[in-house]
Amino acid sequence: MKIKYLGTAAYEGVPSLFCTCRVCRRAAQAGGRELRSRSQAIINDELLLDFPPDTVWHSQRFGLDWTKIGDCLITHNHSDHLYPEDVEMATEGYSHEHRPLHFYAAQSGYDRLREVVDFDKTAGAEVSLIEPGKRFAVGEGGKYSVLPLRANHAENTSPVIYSITCGDRRMLYAHDTGVFFEDTWEGLKQEGRYDLVSMDCTGCMEIGGPDYHMCVRDIRGVLERMRREGLVDEGTIVVLNHFSHNGLLTYEEMCREVEKEGMIVSYDGLEITF
């Protein structure tokens, strides 16, 4: 499997609009990996994770091939992860020939997407309702086995994290969430060992958590339990992702803090094959 991080920030992006804090000033001056757009990722160039308002920018910057992309998993309906207004670009008035994009979302995200899809039947988009704990398949021939599990985030957004299996490889995409609920732990234990885990790190080292979002302090505890449960081991790739400038650390500072623990700090454009 391959994952590419198209955007790696929380809602505000880095630098955040209007902000003149130290982290945002540094990002504006340094550019490169210090610049973060809203979170989105893609698996094997074909399976999207979230649909933020920066999707157009990601498509242009990274040359997304929309002849390959057929499915999109939505984590929840906050606007930095789901911007359904841009789904209208798939209609005949805005877009020429392309393959339909099939969205999968829990109740709140499903309801928002249905408004767009039902408004214009030529939208070139479809949406399916998913439920935490109920496995489904996506991709040609059911290539990906997907298990959504309840996320510790704003309940009215129907938040989920995703366990995704393809062949003999398995990854966990855990954004936006705080420390996992017990029923989520039970679902994870059904899956077995992970080759890669992508963990919410909105608060950087110590800020925030353990509900709604996490920081490294929380992640250490989650990873320790995952080790005890046999879900991760020394061969598991651990990626920290979804950063806010409110975490008060730059990309370079985060790398210095966690690389000694074997964790990878994500940046826009990071690509990992596992």
WOGI-V996803 format. One line per field, one symbol per residue. ss: DSSP state (H for helix, E for strand, L for the rest). phi: phi as a letter, one per 30 degrees, with the letter a starting at -180 (. if undefined). A space follows every 50 residues. Layout:
ss=???
phi=???
This chain:
ss=LEEEEEELELLLLELLLLLLLHHHHHHHHHLHHHLELELEEEELLLEEEL ELLLHHHHHHHHLLLLLLLLEEELLLLLLLLELHHHHHHHLLLLLLLLLL EEEEELHHHHHHHHHHHHHLLLLLEEEEELLLLLEEEELHHHLEEEEEEE LLLLHHHLLEEEEEEELLEEEEEELLLLLLLHHHHHHHHHHLLLLEEEEE LLLLLLLLLLLLLLLHHHHHHHHHHHHHLLLLLLLLEEEEELELHHHLLL HHHHHHHHHHHLEEELLLLLEEEL
phi=.bbbddbbcdedibddeidbdeddddddddihdddbcddabbchibcdci bddceedddddciecddcdcbbccdacdddcbbdeddedddddcbceadd cccbadeddeddddeddddbdcdibbbbdcbeicdbcbidiieccccdbd ccbeddchdbcbcbcbiccbbcccbdacedddddeddddddjdcdbbccd bedhdbciidcibbbeeddedddddddddidbbdcddcccaiccdddibd edddeddcddcicccdbdjdbbcb
